[in-house]
Amino acid sequence: MSAPAAAIRPGDALRREWHRFTPQERIGRWLVWLAIVASLVWAVRTVEIIPEFLADAPQQMADLLVRMWPPDLAHYYPSVHDALIETLHIATLGTVFSFALAVPLALMAARNICRIPALNALAQLLLVASRSVNSLVWALIFVAVFGPGAAAGTFAIAFRSVGFVGKLLAEALEETAPGPVEALRATGAPWGSVMLKGVWPQVQPAFWGIALFRWDINVRESAVLGLVGAGGIGVVLDDAINFFQWDRVATVLLAILAVVIIAEILVTRIRARLI
Amino acid sequence: MSASAATAARRAFAPNWPARLGLVALGLYCVYAMGRLDITGERLVTGLGEAGRFLARMWPPNFERWELLVEGLLESIQIALLSSALGILLSLPLGLMAARNLSPAIVAAPTRAFVAVCRSLHYVIVAILFVKAIGFGALAGVAALTVASMGFVAKLFAEAIEEISMKQVEAIRATGAGPGGVLLYGVLPQVASRFTGFCLYQLDSNLRNSTLVGIVGAGGIGGTLFAAFKRFDYDFVAAILLSIIALIFVAEVISGRIRAAMR
């Protein structure tokens, strides 16, 4: 304010206080934290929690574990085993079907292959719609269409995977180099040959990566489809739970866990060798 | 022998026999699996007719019971928020313990196994177990999705920590900082931005999944959806599905904006 000009000493610039953020940035950060805390407080205060249920939760949990132990391993063969094989078939066949649907959609969605913007948008819309509906909801729909059974599960897996596979494939297609495609086209090659020899070699690694990744996810997802009647090991699980046969539930859970872990190890191995 | 090899080398775009055989094998497998799963052309044709009837009954979507709809959606959002917060809080120590460059193998190995088990069990299965243990309601959903979040975020967090540069950690350690100081100033600044990305992604996927755990009685809009399905109330089902898709779409747009702003 009334500080004389003589008070500015040499080296004052070095004594300045430095801040990492501007005041605006600091206010912004506080607002973000405030929003997070406010939404959490809102959620905690309004979510419906029944105190009696919460109070005896540890006891109930212990009871559940005691009833599950020891697992009824004799139950594994043949009923759980057959359901497990069915689950694997649902996952694999669903993945194959999803690729059959996703490849044309991805070709349509990739802007460097299909030059019509309206078709690009349509394909994107279909892919987003497939991704927004969960696999269990697809399963409910297909149970209403095909009746309960593995067919509904297979189509649920296929339709759920289309959005995911199609999106990633379209991205891989858009990243391809135009050079080989143009060279092939200049030789007068028909569209099919251009795709097979110009585009396919470039997207092949991405393609196998996506296929393995999605198969791994589908093995997990197909294990629960049976809860809504769409076949697989979920049906056996649902039956065991409804009859309160907790030792059988434990067997089924162990089987699912083992298959999921084996699938993950398998996928990691194959991926390491392929890519 | 050498002559045939030479002609093969001269021929561009030679047929790829292993790939063709692989395609044939895949086709054979599909036929076999379709037989096993009882998928026949006849069934597909009947299914198409049923699908037409189903879609006809879904139209027009019935928004008359919108109070029920809003209540369910709000509960789903609450489940998503709470389970993300809890899951992320629990993932922080788990991720640190599972990172092989910071914690000894005797701690890292069991933590990794625990995280792998959390990830392997589908959240709906976990939700069933929690519904039996804690009873029906949103709390079971929160618990189930917390387990799922832990499996995912802790794994990614541990991987991010394993990729950090140890130079900064050593520099902080050289100043005489304790373990807390090393974590706070040497490790966390290197992974903070990626960690925020994981958290955002997990919030997004928890929101998707929280619309579903209600199918097994763990709260949220899924219960309403399943009940409507069971009562063949297909126009209400269409309304619920449309609102879920709208909710997920809005969430995706918002998180896309946040991600773009962070970059």
Interface residues (C-beta under 8 A of the other chain):
Chain A: S39 L40 W42 A43 V44 T46 V47 E48 I49 I50 F53 L54 A57 Q60 M61 L64 E86 H89 I90 T92 L93 V96 V128 A129 S132 V133 N134 L136 V137 L140 I141 A144 V145 F146 G149 A150 A151 T154 K197 R220 E221 A223 V224 L227 V228 G231 L237 I241 L253 I256 L257 V260 I261 E264
Chain B: F13 L26 Y29 C30 A33 M34 R36 L37 D38 I39 R43 G47 E50 A51 F54 L74 E75 I77 Q78 I79 L81 L82 A85 A116 V117 S120 L121 H122 V124 I125 I128 L129 K132 A133 I134 G135 G137 A138 L139 V142 R208 N209 T211 L212 I215 V216 G219 L225 F226 F229 L241 I244 I245 I248 F249
